[in-house]
Amino acid sequence: MKRISKERAEKIARNINAMDTNYHRSDDRRSWKFWNNLEKVIKRKLSELSNDDIEAIRPLLKPTEAKFFNLI
């Protein structure tokens, strides 16, 4: 399996780091739907990556967001 590029790893990490990890508490339905959809998309992408790919992304992540996605 081909390893993801540095640019792709950075893009995934950027999306993870931008995640509002407290969106479940939001009263704004549109905001909740946006973050819920983004969470699903990110989880699907992560499930398609190899362990090596995850290891390439992990150092780029903020701790809170990494924990949210069970990456630490």
Secondary structure, 3 states (H helix, E strand, C coil): CCCCCHHHHHHHHHHHHCCCCCHHHCCCHHHHHHHHHHHHHHHHHHHHCCHHHHHHHHHHCCHHHHHHCCCC
